Amino acid sequence: MTTVSPTPTSVKTTAKTLYGLDSPTMTIDSAHMVNGMSGEVKIPLPAYLIEHEQGLVLFDTGFHPKVCDGPANLFGDRPETDMIESRPEHKLEHQLAKLGYSLSDVTHMVVSHIHCDHAGGLYLFPQAKFFVGPGEIEYGQNPNPESQHLVMDEDFLSEDVAGFDWTTVDTPRHDLFGDGAIELLHLPGHTPGQLAMLIRLPSRNVILSADVVHLREALTNRVAAPTDWDQEIAVRSIDRLAEIVAEENAHLWIAHDYRDWAEFGDPLTPLR
C-alpha cells in the first residue's frame, strides 16, 4: 500500500460534474446516528460519481449489490432486513449505465470508510486506484464494539480486494489530481481513517461529508454518534468540517440526511 503526502496546488481548476446516485434507503431511529436525538428517519445510503478530465471518480459504493435484490441476501434475519428498502436498479452497474458508463470506466475509488453501507461494492472495481484514510484497514480488522455490526470483512479483506492498487491518504488534505478540483479531507472520529471530499465545480464548491456527520443536527449541535470510534475526536472533526465549509464557501452534502437531497436534487441530477 502506497502512502501519499500533500500535493502543492498552484492552479485551481474544477471537476466537470457531480452526481448523487440512487440507492437503497433505511428507516432507523435517529438515536443511532446522533447522540441525544430520537424518532425514526428514512435515510439514503448513496454513492457519488464525479467526472474529471483526468478520470472518473467514485466516492463510496453503498452496500454489496446483493442487497438490491433483497436485504436478506446480506443480513439474513438481522433487523436490517426489515429496515432497508431496495430495488435491483439501485445496483451501481445500473446507475452508471444511466449516465453512459460501465463499472470498468471508474478510474479512482475513494473509500470514505469501510462500514458495509459505504464499502460493500469495492470488489467491482479491480481496475481502479483506491484511496483510504490512515488506520482504516487496521480498524476494520478490530472495530470498536459499538460499530462491529457495521463491518463485514469480505468487503475489504478478501484476497482480491486486498490486492487492488491501494493508497493511504496520510495527511489532513490530499489533492487527488494535483489541480485543486478534488480534495480528500481526513476527518477522523467516526472511524480512524474517515474521509470527506471537497469538489470544486464551475458553479459551486461541494463537500461530501460521508459519516463525519450523519444528520444536520450533529453539525448544528456539534455532537457525535453512538457508533463513533472516538467521540472526542469525532467532535473535533465536526468542528473542522464546519471550518472548511466556511473557508471554501462550500455547500455541505450530508450523505445520510434525506433533507439534503431537496437542495441538490433527485438522484442522478448533474451538478456542474
C-alpha positions in Angstrom: 0.0 0.0 0.0 1.3 3.4 -1.0 1.2 6.4 1.3 0.8 9.9 -0.2 1.8 13.4 1.0 0.1 16.7 0.3 0.3 17.8 -3.3 1.2 21.5 -3.8 -1.5 23.2 -5.8 -0.5 26.2 -7.9 -3.5 26.4 -10.2 -7.0 25.5 -9.2 -9.3 24.0 -11.9 -12.7 22.4 -11.4 -14.2 19.0 -11.8 -16.8 18.7 -14.5 -19.9 17.1 -12.9 -21.1 15.6 -9.6 -23.9 13.0 -9.4 -25.5 11.6 -6.3 -26.5 8.1 -7.3 -29.8 6.4 -6.4 -29.6 3.9 -3.6 -31.4 1.8 -1.0 -32.9 3.5 2.0 -33.1 2.6 5.6 -35.6 3.5 8.3 -33.8 3.9 11.5 -34.1 5.5 14.9 -32.1 8.8 14.8 -30.7 7.9 18.2 -28.3 5.5 16.5 -27.0 8.4 14.3 -26.7 11.4 16.6 -26.3 11.4 20.4 -29.4 12.9 22.0 -31.8 12.5 19.1 -34.9 10.3 18.9 -37.5 9.4 16.4 -37.4 7.4 13.1 -35.8 8.8 10.0 -35.6 7.4 6.5 -32.0 7.8 5.3 -30.4 7.3 1.8 -27.3 5.1 1.6 -25.7 6.6 -1.6 -22.5 6.6 -3.6 -21.4 9.6 -5.6 -19.8 9.9 -9.1 -17.5 12.8 -10.1 -16.4 13.4 -13.7 -13.0 14.9 -14.0 -10.9 15.4 -17.1 -8.3 13.0 -15.7 -10.6 10.3 -14.6 -14.0 9.1 -13.3 -14.1 9.1 -9.5 -16.5 7.1 -7.3 -16.9 8.1 -3.7 -18.1 5.1 -1.8 -20.1 2.2 -3.2 -23.0 1.7 -0.8 -24.0 -1.8 0.2 -23.0 -5.0 -1.5 -25.2 -5.1 -4.6 -26.9 -8.3 -3.4 -28.8 -6.0 -1.0 -30.5 -4.5 -4.1 -32.0 -7.9 -4.9 -33.2 -8.2 -1.3 -31.7 -7.1 2.1 -32.0 -10.6 3.5 -29.3 -11.7 1.0 -26.8 -9.9 3.1 -28.4 -9.5 6.5 -30.4 -12.7 6.9 -32.6 -12.5 10.0 -30.8 -9.4 11.3 -33.0 -6.4 12.0 -31.6 -4.5 9.0 -33.5 -6.8 6.6 -36.8 -5.2 7.7 -35.3 -1.7 7.8 -34.0 -1.5 4.3 -35.9 -0.7 1.1 -34.1 -1.6 -2.1 -34.6 -2.3 -5.8 -32.4 -4.1 -8.4 -32.0 -0.8 -10.3 -30.1 0.6 -7.3 -27.1 -1.5 -8.3 -24.1 0.6 -9.3 -23.9 -1.0 -12.7 -27.4 0.2 -13.5 -26.8 3.7 -12.0 -23.6 4.1 -14.0 -25.3 2.8 -17.2 -27.9 5.5 -16.9 -25.1 8.0 -17.1 -23.5 6.3 -20.1 -20.7 4.4 -18.1 -19.8 0.9 -17.1 -18.2 -0.3 -13.9 -14.8 -0.6 -15.8 -14.9 3.1 -16.6 -14.2 4.1 -12.9 -10.6 5.1 -12.6 -10.4 6.3 -8.9 -12.3 4.7 -6.0 -12.3 6.8 -2.8 -13.4 4.9 0.3 -14.8 7.2 2.9 -14.6 4.4 5.5 -15.1 0.6 5.5 -18.5 0.3 7.1 -20.7 -2.0 5.0 -23.1 0.7 3.8 -20.2 2.5 2.2 -17.8 -0.2 1.1 -19.9 -3.2 0.0 -19.1 -2.9 -3.7 -15.3 -2.4 -3.7 -14.8 -5.7 -5.4 -16.5 -4.4 -8.6 -13.6 -2.1 -9.5 -10.3 -4.1 -9.8 -9.1 -1.6 -12.4 -9.4 1.5 -10.2 -6.9 3.2 -7.9 -8.2 3.0 -4.3 -7.8 5.7 -1.7 -8.4 5.2 2.0 -7.6 7.1 5.2 -4.9 6.2 7.7 -5.5 3.3 10.0 -8.8 2.4 8.3 -8.0 -1.1 7.2 -6.4 -1.9 10.6 -9.5 -0.6 12.3 -11.7 -2.8 10.1 -9.8 -5.8 11.4 -10.6 -4.8 15.0 -13.5 -2.4 15.1 -14.9 -0.9 18.3 -17.8 -3.0 19.8 -20.4 -0.2 19.1 -19.8 -0.5 15.3 -18.7 -4.1 14.9 -22.0 -4.9 13.3 -21.2 -2.3 10.5 -18.1 -4.1 9.4 -18.0 -7.1 7.0 -14.6 -8.5 6.4 -15.4 -9.7 2.9 -16.0 -6.1 1.8 -12.3 -5.1 2.1 -10.3 -8.1 3.3 -10.9 -10.6 0.5 -7.8 -11.7 -1.3 -8.9 -9.9 -4.5 -9.8 -6.6 -2.9 -6.7 -6.6 -0.7 -4.6 -7.0 -3.8 -6.0 -3.9 -5.5 -4.0 -0.7 -6.0 -4.4 0.9 -2.6 -3.1 4.3 -1.5 -3.3 5.6 2.1 -4.1 9.4 2.4 -1.9 10.0 5.4 -2.4 13.8 5.5 -5.2 16.2 6.6 -5.9 17.2 2.9 -4.9 15.5 -0.3 -5.3 16.9 -3.8 -6.4 13.9 -5.8 -5.3 15.1 -9.2 -2.9 17.9 -8.2 -5.1 20.6 -9.8 -7.3 21.7 -6.8 -10.5 20.2 -8.3 -11.0 17.4 -5.8 -9.5 17.2 -2.3 -9.7 14.3 0.2 -10.2 15.5 3.8 -9.1 13.3 6.6 -11.6 13.9 9.4 -11.3 11.0 11.9 -13.6 10.1 14.7 -16.4 8.0 13.2 -13.5 5.7 12.2 -9.7 6.4 12.3 -9.5 6.9 8.5 -12.8 8.7 7.8 -12.5 10.8 4.6 -14.7 13.5 3.3 -14.4 15.1 -0.1 -14.2 18.7 -1.4 -15.3 19.0 -5.0 -14.8 22.3 -6.8 -17.3 22.6 -9.6 -17.8 25.5 -12.1 -20.9 26.8 -10.2 -20.1 25.9 -6.6 -18.0 24.0 -4.2 -19.5 20.9 -2.6 -18.3 18.9 0.4 -19.4 15.3 0.7 -19.4 14.6 4.4 -19.7 10.8 4.4 -20.2 9.9 8.1 -18.2 12.8 9.7 -21.8 13.8 10.5 -24.9 11.6 9.8 -27.6 14.2 10.1 -27.6 18.0 10.1 -28.3 18.2 13.8 -24.9 16.7 14.5 -23.3 19.7 12.8 -25.6 22.2 14.4 -25.1 20.9 17.9 -21.6 19.6 17.5 -22.4 16.1 18.8 -21.0 12.7 17.9 -22.7 9.4 17.0 -23.0 6.4 19.3 -21.2 4.3 16.8 -18.2 6.6 16.5 -14.8 5.0 17.1 -13.7 8.1 19.2 -16.4 10.6 20.2 -14.0 13.3 21.4 -12.0 13.2 18.1 -15.3 13.0 16.2 -16.5 16.3 17.7 -13.1 17.9 16.8 -13.6 16.7 13.2 -17.1 18.1 13.1 -15.7 21.5 14.2 -13.0 21.2 11.5 -15.6 20.3 8.9 -17.6 23.4 9.7 -14.4 25.5 9.4 -13.6 24.0 5.9 -17.2 24.6 4.7 -16.9 28.3 5.7 -13.3 28.7 4.3 -14.3 27.2 1.0 -17.7 28.8 0.8 -18.9 25.2 0.2 -22.3 23.5 0.2 -22.3 20.6 2.5 -24.0 17.4 1.3 -24.6 15.0 4.3 -24.8 11.6 2.7 -27.5 10.1 5.1 -29.6 13.3 5.5 -32.7 13.0 3.3 -33.2 16.7 3.6 -30.1 17.5 1.7 -31.4 15.9 -1.5 -34.0 18.7 -1.6 -31.2 21.1 -2.1 -29.1 19.0 -4.5 -31.9 17.4 -6.5 -33.1 14.0 -7.2 -30.6 11.1 -7.8 -28.6 11.4 -11.0 -29.2 15.2 -11.2 -26.0 16.7 -12.7 -24.3 19.4 -10.6 -21.9 21.5 -12.6 
